[in-house]
Amino acid sequence: THPQVIADIQRQYINAGSNVVYTNTFGANCKKLGAGADLVSIITNGVKISRQVAGQDNYVGYSCGPLGELLQPFGDLSFDDAYNCFKQQADIVKDFDVDVVVIETITDLKELKAAVLAFKENTNLPVWTSMSFEQNKRTYTGTSIAGYILTMQGMGVDAIGINCGLGPDLMFENAQEMTKYANVPLFVKPNAGMPYFKDGKTCYDIDSKQFAQYMAKIASLGISMMGGCCGTTPDYIKQTVSATKDIPFKIFS
């Protein structure tokens, strides 16, 4: 409904040095929006906006977030129902001008499996995955980093990452743990630290310069791609690009 607002936001990140922008489709699924939602229109417009902003010199990732319901045995959603919800998205996006599907901010490995299968079986697009881990190196539903990495590599995904949940200071050890098991490119997208409320607004406790310093430390592990999640403004990306651009990434094998 406000394409220019989305385009302006994404353009700020491209101008800050981002090589990849994600479509504004994180919640574009039948569970979050309801069975009657016009997913075709939402996804089509989301891709169109991002492609126009990215042009042909940068990349567009189709953003696929969690369904918002827990799968059995944690909740009532069956694996087949989850697969079909993700397949709806795959069937729409399969012929669009996107460079990669990014399944992100997932906490349940079973849900992630359903999403990966849906996109790999119904599109020819590369698939990246990203789970959210807590400081104890496990997701909310108990998935370990080792279990995540080895399962996704077995399913043939093209890159594996972690995002959200923690700032770059606390995410370092989780990133380091990923490098022990990886044979595909890795990426990391932390929050701008931990959120707090001030004067009625949500703020974060790590500023852009501090964020970039922590990201340089993470980049030194050989991580291939860096980004920002909750609270990271274009300045966070600009500072991160400056701090990490000369640090070589690693081909894990």
C-alpha positions in Angstrom: 0.0 0.0 0.0 3.0 2.3 0.4 5.6 1.2 -2.1 7.5 4.4 -2.1 8.1 4.2 1.6 9.6 0.7 1.3 11.7 1.7 -1.8 13.1 4.7 0.1 14.1 2.6 3.1 15.7 -0.1 0.9 17.5 2.5 -1.1 19.1 3.9 2.0 20.7 0.5 2.7 22.0 0.1 -0.9 23.5 3.6 -0.6 25.1 2.5 2.7 26.9 -0.3 1.0 24.5 -3.3 1.1 24.9 -5.7 -1.8 21.7 -7.6 -0.9 18.2 -6.3 0.0 15.4 -8.6 1.2 11.9 -8.2 0.0 9.3 -6.9 2.4 7.6 -10.3 2.6 8.8 -11.6 6.0 5.2 -12.3 7.1 3.7 -13.0 3.7 2.2 -16.4 4.5 -1.3 -17.9 5.0 -0.9 -18.3 8.8 0.1 -14.8 9.6 -2.1 -13.1 7.1 -5.0 -15.5 7.0 -6.3 -17.8 4.3 -8.0 -15.0 2.4 -4.9 -12.8 2.1 -3.9 -11.8 -1.4 -0.4 -13.3 -1.3 0.1 -13.0 -5.0 -0.3 -9.3 -4.9 1.8 -8.8 -1.7 4.7 -11.0 -2.9 4.6 -9.6 -6.5 4.8 -6.0 -5.3 7.4 -6.9 -2.7 9.7 -8.4 -5.3 9.1 -5.6 -7.8 10.0 -2.9 -5.3 13.3 -4.6 -4.2 14.3 -5.3 -7.8 13.8 -1.7 -8.8 15.9 -0.5 -5.9 18.7 -3.2 -6.3 18.9 -2.8 -10.0 21.1 -5.4 -11.8 24.3 -4.5 -9.8 22.9 -5.8 -6.4 21.0 -8.8 -5.3 17.4 -9.4 -4.1 16.7 -12.0 -1.5 13.1 -13.2 -1.1 12.5 -13.0 2.7 10.5 -15.9 4.1 9.9 -15.8 7.8 8.3 -18.2 10.2 4.6 -19.1 10.1 3.8 -17.8 13.5 2.5 -21.1 14.8 4.3 -23.9 16.4 4.6 -27.3 14.7 3.7 -30.5 16.5 4.7 -31.6 19.2 5.2 -28.0 20.5 1.9 -26.8 18.9 -0.9 -28.0 16.7 0.5 -27.3 13.2 1.3 -30.5 11.2 4.4 -30.8 9.0 2.3 -31.2 5.9 0.3 -28.0 6.7 3.5 -26.1 7.2 5.0 -27.4 3.9 1.8 -26.3 2.1 2.0 -22.8 3.5 5.6 -22.4 2.3 4.7 -24.0 -1.0 2.2 -21.3 -1.6 5.0 -18.8 -1.5 7.3 -20.9 -3.6 4.7 -21.3 -6.3 4.3 -17.5 -6.5 8.0 -16.5 -6.3 9.5 -19.3 -8.5 9.4 -17.3 -11.8 10.2 -13.8 -10.3 13.5 -11.9 -10.7 15.0 -12.8 -7.3 18.5 -14.1 -6.8 18.0 -16.2 -3.7 15.3 -17.3 -1.2 16.2 -16.5 2.4 14.3 -18.5 5.1 15.1 -16.5 8.2 14.5 -16.1 11.9 13.4 -19.7 12.4 13.6 -21.4 15.8 12.1 -24.8 15.0 14.3 -27.1 12.9 11.2 -29.1 11.8 9.6 -25.9 10.4 12.8 -25.0 8.7 12.9 -28.5 7.0 9.4 -27.9 5.7 10.3 -24.5 4.3 13.5 -25.8 2.6 11.7 -28.7 1.0 8.9 -26.5 -0.2 11.3 -24.0 -1.9 13.8 -26.6 -3.2 11.1 -28.9 -4.6 9.0 -26.1 -6.2 11.6 -23.5 -7.4 15.1 -23.5 -9.0 16.3 -20.7 -6.8 19.3 -20.9 -4.4 18.2 -21.3 -0.8 19.8 -19.7 2.3 18.6 -20.5 5.8 19.0 -18.5 9.0 18.0 -19.6 12.5 17.8 -17.5 15.7 19.9 -18.8 18.6 20.1 -17.8 22.2 23.3 -17.3 24.1 23.3 -21.0 25.2 23.8 -21.9 21.5 20.3 -23.3 21.2 17.1 -22.0 19.7 13.9 -21.5 21.6 12.8 -25.0 20.7 16.2 -26.6 21.6 17.9 -27.0 18.2 21.7 -26.9 18.5 24.0 -25.1 16.1 25.7 -28.4 15.1 22.3 -30.0 14.4 21.2 -27.0 12.4 24.4 -26.8 10.3 24.7 -30.5 9.6 21.0 -30.9 8.8 20.9 -28.0 6.4 24.1 -29.1 4.6 22.5 -32.5 4.2 19.5 -30.9 2.6 21.7 -29.0 0.1 21.2 -25.4 1.1 23.5 -22.9 -0.5 24.4 -20.7 2.5 23.7 -20.9 6.2 23.4 -18.2 8.8 22.2 -16.9 12.1 20.1 -13.8 12.8 18.2 -11.9 15.4 18.0 -12.7 19.1 21.3 -11.3 20.1 23.7 -8.4 19.4 27.0 -8.9 17.7 28.8 -9.0 21.1 26.9 -12.1 22.3 26.6 -13.6 18.8 30.3 -14.0 18.3 30.5 -17.4 20.1 27.5 -18.7 18.1 29.2 -17.6 14.9 32.4 -19.3 16.0 30.5 -22.5 16.7 29.1 -22.5 13.1 32.6 -22.5 11.6 33.3 -25.9 13.2 30.8 -27.7 11.1 30.4 -25.6 7.9 31.3 -26.5 4.3 29.1 -23.8 2.7 29.3 -20.0 3.0 28.1 -18.6 6.4 26.4 -15.3 7.2 25.6 -13.4 10.4 22.9 -10.8 11.0 22.8 -9.6 14.6 20.5 -7.1 16.3 21.8 -3.7 17.4 22.2 -5.2 20.9 19.4 -5.6 23.3 16.2 -3.5 23.1 15.0 -1.1 25.8 12.3 1.5 26.0 13.0 5.2 26.4 10.6 8.1 26.0 8.0 5.7 24.4 10.4 4.4 21.8 12.3 1.1 21.4 16.1 1.7 21.5 19.1 -0.6 21.3 22.2 -0.6 23.5 24.9 -0.9 20.8 25.5 2.0 18.5 26.7 1.8 14.9 30.4 2.2 15.7 30.4 -0.4 18.4 28.3 -2.7 16.2 30.9 -2.4 13.4 33.8 -3.2 15.8 32.1 -6.4 16.9 31.3 -7.3 13.3 34.9 -7.0 12.4 35.7 -9.5 15.1 33.0 -11.9 13.7 34.3 -11.3 10.1 37.8 -12.4 11.3 36.3 -15.9 11.7 36.0 -16.1 7.9 32.2 -15.4 7.7 31.3 -14.7 4.1 28.4 -12.3 4.5 27.5 -9.7 7.1 24.3 -7.8 7.8 22.0 -6.4 10.4 18.7 -7.4 11.9 16.5 -5.5 14.5 17.5 -2.0 15.2 20.3 -1.7 12.6 19.8 1.5 10.6 21.7 2.2 7.3 24.5 3.8 9.4 25.1 0.4 11.0 25.6 -1.1 7.6 27.8 1.8 6.4 30.0 1.4 9.5 30.1 -2.4 9.1 31.1 -2.2 5.4 34.0 0.2 6.4 35.2 -2.1 9.2 35.0 -5.4 7.4 35.6 -4.7 3.7 39.3 -5.7 3.8 38.8 -8.8 5.9 39.0 -12.0 3.8 36.2 -14.5 4.0 36.8 -18.2 4.2 35.8 -21.1 1.9 34.7 -23.8 4.4 35.2 -27.4 3.4 
